[in-house]
Amino acid sequence: MTMVREKIRVSTRTLQWKCVESRIDSKRLYYGRFILSPLMKGQADTIGIAMRRVLLGEIEGTCITRVKSEKIPHEYSTIVGIQESVHEILMNLKEIVLRSNLYGTRDASICFKGPGYVTAQDIILPPSVEIVDNTQHIANVTEPVNLYIGLQIERNRGYHIKTLKNFQDGSYPIDAVFMPVRNVNHSIHSYVNGNEKQEILFLEIWTNGSLTPKEALYEASRNLIDLFIPFLHAEEEDNFNLENNQHKATLPLFTFHDILAKAKLRKNKKEIALKSIFIDQLELPPRIYNCLKRSNIHTLFELLNNSQEDLLKIEHFCVEDVKYILDILEIEKHFA
């Protein structure tokens, strides 16, 4: 009887996230402290390590990645009437913090007539990009000269180091640190609850201001879920009957069509089945997939609830993208 009660107590345990501290130290430094509890012994370390890796390496950010100017002969030259060298200007541009949901690269520019201080607010940006701190310094123009610089903006993850092959005439790459999460710490508090040892996970997150620690935590959680989606179908009864197939060395691959077929055949559970199928299973091109995710379309059920007109309203979506999705969903006709 004791074992039964113990199993019931563990199975009905509800894990809860809670933000216990949140502050803004500056425009470019946000801090958040979160706890997750109650956890069984060993689980806090498993979750903490995974979240730290994803927060630091998987979250996307937006950076200036290239500078273009015909008047700059080389990276270490100087420009008449400007206090900083070209190299110093490039380093200042590297520190600019941007917020966006763009896909791919976009063009921006600086057009300034001196004298005066050039700051981040002087950057002419595309509509989908915002500057986190307009006061960030770029250059000091000491004479009445015109300063024009073309910029390339990109959204990505991790960091990109400039190499010699990236240099072009009048175009200079910048070391791009796309990581909006500056640092992550996790710690564990252990305690005894009855006869069971339990743990509380503490997670501290610092960001550069382009997103809040809470937003970073949400995005990291989504990324972890996406990574484990293929394993959610590992217990399909029709395909993994291990007792009857002990001598088979390979496991069958699941395709979106197989899963959709099963979802359609379970007519009394159709809505539930479609909600359990994520758009990851559609094998969409990265651009289309990212656009759907940023529009909060994560499952097949959510996708099918959008009309063609709704999809065309998504930023950076075109008629060809909608046609591509319709071609993939063509199999629906056979199972309706």
N, C-alpha and C positions, 0 to 999 in steps of 0.2 A: 504493500500500500504506500509505503514511503517513497519508493521509486516512481510510482505513478504520479503522486503529488508533485514530486520534483520535476518531472517532465512537463507537467501542465504549467507549473510556475515559470519554467524557462520559455516554453513555447508562447505563452501569453505576454511575455515581457515586451514592452514597447520602447524602442530606441528613440531618443529625442535629441535634436540639435538645439542649441541655445546660444545666442550671442550674449556674452557676459561683459564685454567691454568694446567700445567703438569710439574712435577719435580721429580727428584730422589734424595732424601735426603741421602740415603745410599744404599748398595746392598740389605738390608733387609727392606727398607722403601720407598715405592713409593707413590706419592700423585697425585690426579687428581681432578679438579673442573669442574663440568658440569652444563649447564643450559638447561631447557626445557621450551619453550614458543611458542605461547601465550596460556595460559590456562584460562578457565572460573573460577569464584570464587568457591573455595572449592576443585577443582581438584588437585591442587598442593599438598595439604596435603594428599589426598587419594593416589596419586602416590608415594610421598615421604616416607610415612609410609610403604607401601608395598615393595618398593625397598630396604629400610633399613633392613627390616626383612629378605628378601631373600638374600641380600648381606652378612649379618652376619650369617645366619643359613643354607642356601641351597647350597652355593658354595663349591665344593669339593676341598680338599687339600691332600697332601701326607706327611706322618710322619713316623718316626721310632717308632714302637709300642712295640718292645720287644728286650731284650738283652739276649744272650745265652753264657754262659761260664762255663765249668766244674770246673774251678779253683776258682770260687767265691762262698764261703760257704753261705753268706747271703748279703743282700743289704747294710748293714752298716759296712761291713768288709773293710779291707785295703789289698792292693796288694804290696808285696815287690818290691821296686824299682820304685814305682809310687807315685808321690806327692799327688794326689787327692784320696779321698776315693771312694769306688764303688758308693756310693750315689751321690757324686759330678759328677762323670763321667756320671751317668744316667741323671742328670739334664742338663749337657752340651749336651748330645745327644738329649734331648728333644727339645733343641733350634735350632737344625739343620733344615734349610729350604730347602725343595726339590721341584723340578718341575717334573711332569710326567703326562702321560695319561694312566697309567696302570690300570688294573682292578684286584681286589683281593689283595693278599699278595705276596711279593717277598722276596728273601733272599739276604742279603749283608753281608759284613764282614770288619773287620779291622785287618790287620796283620802288626805289626810294631816292628822293632828291635831298642832298645834304645842304647844310650841315645838320647833324642830329644823331640820336642814338637809334639804331635799328633793333627792334625787338620782335618777338614772336607775333605780335599783333599786326605787323607789317607784311606778313605772309598772306598772299592771296590764295585761298584754298578752294577746292571743289566743294559742292554743297554737302556731301556726305561725311566731311571731315571737320572736327572741332579741335581747337587748341585748349589744352588743360590750363596752362599758365601763360597768359599774354605778356607777362613782364619779362620772360626769359630773354636774356641779352644775346644779340647776334654780332653786332659790329658798331663801331663809333666812326661815323663819317665826319671828318674834321673840316672839309672844304665843300664848296658848292658844286659837287659833282654828282652825276647820276650813277646809282648802283642798280644793276639789273642781274638777277640770278634766277635761272630756271631750276626747279626742284622736281624730283621724282619721289612719290609717296607710295609705300607698299604695306600691305597687311600680311603678316606671316607669323611664324612662331620660332622660338629658339633665338639664335643669333647667326649673322652672316659676316664673315671676315673678308675684307676687300683683298683681292689678289692682283698681281701685275696684269693678268690678261683682262681684267675688268676695266682697265683704263682706256679711254677713247679720247680723240681730239676734242678738247674743250669740255669733256665730261669726266667727272671724278666720283667714284663710289665712296660711300661712307660706311664704316663698320656699323652694322645695324643690330641693336639689341632690342628684339621684338618683345621680350618678356616683360609684361606689365606687373608681374608679381616679383618684388625685389627680394623678399626673404620669407621663409616659412620655418617655424619651429613647432615641434610637437612634444608633449610631455604626458606622463601617465600618472594618475593617482589610483592606488590600489586600496581596497577596503573589504571588510568582511560583512556580508549580509546574510545573517543566519548561519547556515553551514556552508555557504557558497562564497568563494572569492570573486569579487567583481572589480571592474576598472572604470575609470572616467578618462576619456581622452581630451586633452587640452590642445587646441590648435591655434597658433598665432600667425597672422598673415599681414605682411606689409605690401602695399601696392604703390604704383607711381602716380595714382590719381586718375588714370584713364578708365579705371573701373574700381568699384568698392571691394573690400575684402569679401563681403557677402556675395557680390556678383561673381567674383573669382571662385568662391567655394561652390556656387551653383554650377558654373561652367565646368569646373574640374569634375564634379560629380557626374554631370552629363557625359563627359568624355570617358570616364571610367565605365559607365553603363554601356556606352557604345562599344567599348573594347570587349566587353563580355557578352554582348548580344549573341554571337554565334553559338555560345555554349548553352543558351537558354533552350535550344531545341535538341539537346543531347539525349533527352529521355523520351523522344517520340516512340510510342509503342510499336508502330508499324515498321520502323526502320532499325531499332536497336533492341531486338529480342536476343539478348546475349545467350540465353539458355539454349535456344534452338539454332544458334549460329556460332558455336564455340570455335569452329575451325576456320572462320573467315578472318583474314588478317587485316583487311581494309574496311574503313567505315564509309558509307555512302555520303556524298555531298548533298546538302539541301540547297535547292534553288528557290527563288522567290515564287516561281510558278507552282512548285509542290506545296508550299505553305499556303498560298492563296487558294489552291484547290481544296485543301482540307478545310480552310476557313469557310468557303462557300458551301461545302457539303454539310457543315454543322449549322443548318438554317436556324434552329432555335437558339443558337449561341453565336450568331453571325457577328453582332456588334462587338461582343467580348473578344472574339477571335481576331477581328480586324484591329482592335486596339492593342493587341499583343504583338502585332507585326510592325516593326520599326522600318523607316524608310531606308535604313542601312541595307536591308535585304533586296532592295531594288537594283543595286549595283549601278547607281546613278553616277554620272561624271562629277568630279569634285565641285565644279562651279555650281551646278544645279543643286547638288546636295547641300552645300553651304548656304545657298539662298533660301532653301526650304527651312533649314534649321533656324536661320535668323528670323524667319517669319513664324517661328514657334509651331512648325509642322514637323512632328517627330514620328507619327505612326501612320499606317496606311489608312486607318479610319479618318484621321484628320485630313489627309491628302484628298480622299474621295469626297469629303464634305466641302471642298472648294471647287467652284465652277472654273471654266476656262478663263472667264473674265477676271475672277479673283486672282488666278495665278499670274495673269498678265500685269496685274497691279503691283506685283512683287518687284522690288528694286533690282535692276540689272537682268530682269527676265524678258525674254523675247518670244515671238511666235514659234520659232524653231524649238525652244526649250519645252514649251507646252506640248508641241507635237511629239517630241521625244518621250515625254511622260505618258502621253496617250498611247503611243506605240507599245510601251512596256505594259500598260494596263489592258492591252487588247485581249489578253487571255480571259479577262472577266466575262467576255461574251460567252465563253464555252462553259462557264460554271454558274451563270445567273439562274 
